Amino acid sequence: MAFKAQHVSFVSFAVEVLSPGTTQVMIVETGLHLNPKHPLYNKTAVENLISAAQEYVRSNVEGRAAIRLVSTRNGEI
């Protein structure tokens, strides 16, 4: 089942291999600003996106998992 949520433009998956083991990573691209100091940062929208992604991972990914949010907006840093 594909992950769909408001403010999501693209989702991909990767595997990180570290000394403690492997971790599946769900990479979520979003049009939201992720820098809390940016004037257009929307804390509620970011928190809702994180919650939706966490629920998706709990239901659809087995083993160790992580979520990475990537903003497609300019001026993040």
Order of alpha helices (4+ residues) and beta strands (2+ residues): beta-beta-alpha-beta
